[in-house]
Amino acid sequence: MNATMRAMVFDGGRPILADRLVPVPIPGAGEVRIRVAACGVCRTDLHVVDGDLSSPKPALIPGHEIVGRVDALGAGVVGLSIGARVGVPWLGHTCGQCRFCLSGRENLCDAPQFHGYTRDGGYAEYVVADASYCFRIPETYDDEHAAPLLCAGLIGFRTLRSAGDAQRIGIYGFGAAAHIVTQIAVAQGRTVYAFTRPGDQAAQTLATDVGAAWAGSSQDKAPATLDAALIFAPDGALVPAALAAVDKGGTVVCGGIHMSDIPSFPYRQLWEERRIVSVANLTRADGHGLMEAAATWPLHIRTTPYPLSSANAALDDLRAGRLAGAAVLRV
């Protein structure tokens, strides 16, 4: 009899995951199988199950903030051994041959694969991953608190990099990514101002707890002129608001994979060499850079744990804005 495992499966219809027994995956050449210990619940997972991202893999197992230990090796794997603790991110594979891969921009690969979207992810007891896209996790973080680093941390890190050397940074949408990147920015000597949903006192308290100099509503005027704004909330209306808050030469970085339409705004808000840019996916260099930063600066990751069987409850809490920090499934 083939071995089975427990997994939460999305059938592509209703935004509800089914608790099922499915076959334990077998790693192919260059792949490893990982016994999952924890998997973060990301807003991208929500976009997948809510239909904002089209054409997910049939009978999809979501999840791409995965931490666990290697328990089987495919042919040709080097650099990883049985028992190694690794993290598995959103980017699962790239072609290595398109012009983007060849120019160091594998995040824009023409034929990518993504965990929890086009290949199965970590809402399960086991996951198979390309060994080249797994990251070593600093030992100072346990599995639960390491999991959000694999997307919230990575996308936040890449978004911050896109802001260049900006010193006064506004962050719009204060959740999992924001509370991690704020700590990195403050450790680098920058000043962070946090903008949350109106009335979200829990997020504002979290922001100041992790080092923000100020926290208030996204409807409030910034207490200082910003050099850059990082937007993690999927609300396109925040783009003109952030543009109005940044100084000449400032940058607005959109860090999400999905956002509602950006409303029109006067050209005057963009003039004087202000820029709007987006962040797409990640590179392995981002992963190694973040893990080095996480080892250098102890990051306090705020998590709310759920059992695997409560994945739907975790998604509901994220959808409703009831979380401060990151939801994590304990597998």
C-alpha positions as CSV (number, residue, x, y, z in Angstrom):
1,M,0.0,0.0,0.0
2,N,1.3,3.5,-0.9
3,A,2.0,5.7,2.1
4,T,-0.4,8.6,2.6
5,M,-0.2,12.0,4.4
6,R,-2.6,14.5,5.7
7,A,-2.9,17.7,3.6
8,M,-5.2,20.7,3.2
9,V,-6.3,20.8,-0.4
10,F,-7.8,23.5,-2.6
11,D,-10.0,22.2,-5.4
12,G,-10.1,25.5,-7.3
13,G,-13.8,26.2,-6.5
14,R,-15.0,27.4,-3.1
15,P,-12.4,29.3,-1.0
16,I,-12.4,26.4,1.5
17,L,-9.6,23.8,1.9
18,A,-10.5,20.1,2.3
19,D,-8.7,18.0,4.9
20,R,-7.6,14.9,3.0
21,L,-5.3,12.0,2.9
22,V,-3.1,12.1,-0.2
23,P,-0.1,10.1,-1.4
24,V,3.2,11.0,0.2
25,P,5.3,12.7,-2.7
26,I,8.4,11.1,-4.0
27,P,11.4,13.4,-4.8
28,G,12.6,13.4,-8.4
29,A,16.1,14.2,-9.6
30,G,17.6,17.2,-7.9
31,E,14.7,17.3,-5.4
32,V,14.4,16.7,-1.7
33,R,11.4,15.6,0.4
34,I,10.9,17.6,3.5
35,R,8.9,16.6,6.6
36,V,7.1,19.8,7.3
37,A,7.3,21.2,10.9
38,A,5.6,24.6,10.3
39,C,4.1,26.6,7.4
40,G,3.3,30.2,7.5
41,V,-0.1,31.5,6.2
42,C,0.6,34.3,3.7
43,R,-1.8,36.8,2.0
44,T,-0.7,35.2,-1.3
45,D,-2.4,32.0,-0.1
46,L,-5.5,34.0,0.4
47,H,-5.3,35.5,-3.1
48,V,-5.0,31.9,-4.5
49,V,-8.0,30.5,-2.7
50,D,-10.1,33.6,-3.2
51,G,-9.5,33.5,-6.9
52,D,-7.4,36.7,-7.2
53,L,-4.6,34.6,-8.8
54,S,-5.8,32.5,-11.7
55,S,-5.0,29.0,-12.8
56,P,-3.5,27.3,-9.7
57,K,-2.4,23.7,-9.9
58,P,-5.4,21.3,-9.8
59,A,-6.0,19.8,-6.3
60,L,-3.5,22.3,-4.9
61,I,-1.8,22.1,-1.5
62,P,-1.2,25.7,-0.6
63,G,1.7,27.1,1.5
64,H,5.1,28.6,0.7
65,E,6.6,29.6,4.1
66,I,7.8,26.1,4.9
67,V,10.2,24.9,7.5
68,G,11.1,21.3,8.1
69,R,13.8,18.6,7.8
70,V,14.9,16.7,4.8
71,D,13.8,13.1,5.0
72,A,14.5,11.8,1.4
73,L,16.9,12.8,-1.4
74,G,16.3,12.6,-5.1
75,A,19.1,11.6,-7.5
76,G,22.0,14.0,-7.9
77,V,21.3,16.2,-4.8
78,V,24.4,17.7,-3.4
79,G,24.8,20.1,-0.4
80,L,21.8,18.7,1.6
81,S,21.6,15.6,3.7
82,I,19.0,13.7,5.6
83,G,18.0,15.6,8.7
84,A,19.0,19.0,7.4
85,R,16.7,21.8,8.5
86,V,15.6,24.0,5.6
87,G,13.2,26.6,4.5
88,V,11.2,26.5,1.3
89,P,10.0,29.8,-0.3
90,W,7.4,30.8,-2.9
91,L,9.9,30.5,-5.8
92,G,10.2,26.8,-6.4
93,H,12.1,26.5,-9.7
94,T,13.3,28.6,-12.7
95,C,14.4,27.7,-16.2
96,G,17.9,29.1,-15.9
97,Q,17.8,29.8,-19.7
98,C,15.6,32.8,-20.4
99,R,17.1,36.3,-20.6
100,F,15.9,37.1,-17.1
101,C,17.6,34.1,-15.5
102,L,20.8,34.7,-17.5
103,S,20.9,38.4,-16.3
104,G,20.5,37.6,-12.6
105,R,16.8,38.3,-12.5
106,E,15.4,34.9,-11.9
107,N,12.5,36.4,-10.0
108,L,11.2,37.4,-13.5
109,C,11.8,33.9,-15.1
110,D,9.6,33.2,-18.2
111,A,8.9,29.6,-16.9
112,P,8.8,29.7,-13.1
113,Q,7.3,27.3,-10.6
114,F,5.8,28.5,-7.3
115,H,5.1,26.5,-4.2
116,G,1.5,26.7,-3.1
117,Y,0.4,27.8,-6.6
118,T,1.8,25.9,-9.5
119,R,3.4,23.1,-7.4
120,D,2.2,21.7,-4.0
121,G,3.2,23.6,-0.9
122,G,3.5,23.1,2.8
123,Y,-0.1,22.8,4.2
124,A,0.8,19.1,4.5
125,E,2.9,16.7,6.4
126,Y,5.5,16.4,3.5
127,V,6.5,18.6,0.6
128,V,8.9,18.0,-2.3
129,A,11.2,20.9,-3.3
130,D,14.0,21.6,-5.7
131,A,17.1,21.3,-3.5
132,S,18.6,24.4,-5.2
133,Y,15.7,26.6,-3.9
134,C,15.9,25.6,-0.2
135,F,17.6,27.8,2.4
136,R,19.4,27.0,5.6
137,I,17.6,28.6,8.6
138,P,19.6,30.3,11.4
139,E,19.4,28.0,14.4
140,T,18.4,30.9,16.7
141,Y,14.8,30.7,15.3
142,D,12.5,27.8,16.1
143,D,10.4,26.3,13.3
144,E,7.3,28.4,14.1
145,H,9.1,31.7,14.2
146,A,11.3,30.9,11.2
147,A,8.4,30.1,8.9
148,P,7.3,33.8,8.2
149,L,10.9,34.6,7.1
150,L,10.3,32.5,3.9
151,C,7.9,35.0,2.3
152,A,6.9,37.8,4.6
153,G,10.5,38.3,5.5
154,L,11.8,37.7,1.9
155,I,9.3,40.0,0.2
156,G,9.8,42.7,2.9
157,F,13.6,42.4,2.5
158,R,13.4,42.8,-1.3
159,T,10.9,45.6,-1.0
160,L,13.2,47.5,1.4
161,R,16.1,47.0,-1.0
162,S,14.0,48.5,-3.8
163,A,13.8,51.7,-1.7
164,G,17.6,52.2,-2.0
165,D,19.2,54.2,0.8
166,A,16.0,55.9,1.9
167,Q,16.2,57.0,5.5
168,R,12.6,58.0,6.3
169,I,10.3,55.1,5.3
170,G,6.6,54.9,5.5
171,I,5.1,51.4,5.6
172,Y,1.4,51.0,4.6
173,G,-0.3,47.8,5.7
174,F,1.3,46.6,8.9
175,G,1.2,42.8,9.0
176,A,3.6,39.9,8.8
177,A,6.0,41.4,6.2
178,A,5.9,44.9,7.7
179,H,6.7,43.8,11.3
180,I,9.8,41.9,10.0
181,V,11.1,44.6,7.6
182,T,10.7,47.3,10.2
183,Q,13.2,45.6,12.5
184,I,15.7,45.3,9.7
185,A,15.2,48.9,8.6
186,V,15.7,50.2,12.2
187,A,18.8,48.0,12.6
188,Q,20.2,49.7,9.5
189,G,19.7,53.1,11.1
190,R,16.5,54.1,9.3
191,T,13.4,55.7,10.7
192,V,10.0,53.9,10.1
193,Y,6.5,55.3,10.2
194,A,3.7,52.8,10.1
195,F,0.3,53.3,8.5
196,T,-2.5,50.8,9.4
197,R,-6.2,50.4,8.8
198,P,-8.1,53.1,10.6
199,G,-8.8,51.9,14.1
200,D,-6.4,49.0,14.0
201,Q,-4.8,49.6,17.4
202,A,-3.3,46.1,17.6
203,A,-1.3,46.7,14.4
204,Q,-0.2,50.1,15.6
205,T,0.9,48.7,18.9
206,L,2.9,46.0,17.1
207,A,4.5,48.6,14.9
208,T,5.9,50.6,17.8
209,D,6.8,47.5,19.7
210,V,9.1,46.5,16.8
211,G,10.7,49.9,16.4
212,A,8.5,52.2,14.4
213,A,8.9,55.8,15.4
214,W,5.2,56.5,14.8
215,A,2.1,54.5,14.0
216,G,-1.3,55.8,12.9
217,S,-4.0,55.4,10.4
218,S,-3.5,55.3,6.6
219,Q,-5.8,58.3,6.5
220,D,-3.5,60.4,8.7
221,K,-0.9,62.8,7.3
222,A,2.6,61.5,7.7
223,P,4.4,63.1,10.6
224,A,7.5,63.7,8.4
225,T,8.2,63.9,4.7
226,L,9.1,60.4,3.5
227,D,12.0,59.3,1.4
228,A,10.2,56.1,0.4
229,A,7.0,54.3,1.1
230,L,6.6,50.5,1.1
231,I,3.0,49.3,0.5
232,F,2.1,45.8,1.7
233,A,-1.7,46.2,1.8
234,P,-3.5,45.1,-1.4
235,D,-5.3,48.5,-1.7
236,G,-4.5,50.5,-4.8
237,A,-5.9,53.7,-3.2
238,L,-2.8,53.7,-1.0
239,V,-0.5,54.5,-4.0
240,P,-1.6,58.1,-4.5
241,A,-1.7,58.6,-0.7
242,A,1.9,57.3,-0.5
243,L,3.0,59.4,-3.4
244,A,1.6,62.5,-1.7
245,A,3.7,61.7,1.4
246,V,7.1,61.1,-0.3
247,D,9.6,63.9,-1.0
248,K,11.1,64.8,-4.3
249,G,13.0,61.9,-5.8
250,G,11.1,59.5,-3.5
251,T,10.0,56.0,-4.3
252,V,6.8,54.1,-3.7
253,V,7.3,50.4,-3.7
254,C,4.4,48.0,-4.1
255,G,5.3,44.8,-2.3
256,G,2.3,42.6,-2.9
257,I,1.5,40.1,-5.7
258,H,-2.0,41.4,-6.1
259,M,-3.5,44.9,-5.6
260,S,-6.8,46.5,-6.4
261,D,-6.8,49.1,-9.2
262,I,-4.9,52.3,-8.6
263,P,-7.2,55.3,-8.9
264,S,-6.2,58.3,-11.1
265,F,-4.1,61.0,-9.5
266,P,-2.8,64.4,-10.6
267,Y,0.6,64.2,-12.4
268,R,1.9,66.8,-9.9
269,Q,2.1,64.0,-7.3
270,L,4.5,62.0,-9.5
271,W,6.5,64.9,-10.8
272,E,9.9,65.8,-9.4
273,E,11.3,62.4,-10.1
274,R,9.1,60.4,-7.8
275,R,8.8,56.8,-8.8
276,I,6.3,53.9,-8.4
277,V,7.9,50.4,-8.7
278,S,6.7,46.9,-7.9
279,V,8.4,43.9,-6.4
280,A,7.9,40.5,-8.0
281,N,8.8,37.2,-6.3
282,L,12.3,36.8,-5.0
283,T,15.7,35.5,-6.0
284,R,17.9,33.0,-4.2
285,A,20.3,35.9,-3.5
286,D,17.4,37.6,-1.6
287,G,17.0,34.4,0.5
288,H,20.7,34.2,1.4
289,G,20.8,37.9,2.2
290,L,17.8,37.7,4.4
291,M,19.1,34.7,6.3
292,E,22.3,36.5,6.9
293,A,20.4,39.6,8.2
294,A,18.3,37.4,10.4
295,A,21.4,35.8,11.9
296,T,23.0,39.2,12.4
297,W,20.1,41.1,13.9
298,P,17.8,39.0,16.2
299,L,14.3,39.5,14.8
300,H,11.3,39.2,17.0
301,I,8.7,37.4,14.9
302,R,5.1,37.7,16.1
303,T,3.1,34.6,15.4
304,T,-0.3,33.1,16.0
305,P,-0.1,29.3,15.8
306,Y,-2.9,27.0,14.4
307,P,-3.0,23.3,13.9
308,L,-2.9,22.1,10.3
309,S,-6.6,21.2,10.4
310,S,-7.4,24.8,11.2
311,A,-5.9,26.3,8.0
312,N,-9.3,27.6,7.0
313,A,-9.7,29.4,10.3
314,A,-6.2,31.0,9.8
315,L,-7.2,32.2,6.3
316,D,-10.4,33.6,7.7
317,D,-8.6,35.5,10.4
318,L,-6.2,36.9,7.8
319,R,-9.0,37.8,5.5
320,A,-10.8,39.7,8.2
321,G,-7.8,41.5,9.5
322,R,-7.9,39.8,12.9
323,L,-4.1,39.0,13.0
324,A,-1.3,41.1,14.4
325,G,1.9,39.5,12.9
326,A,1.9,36.2,11.1
327,A,-0.3,33.1,11.3
328,V,1.6,29.8,11.3
329,L,0.3,26.2,10.9
330,R,2.0,23.7,13.1
331,V,2.2,20.5,11.2
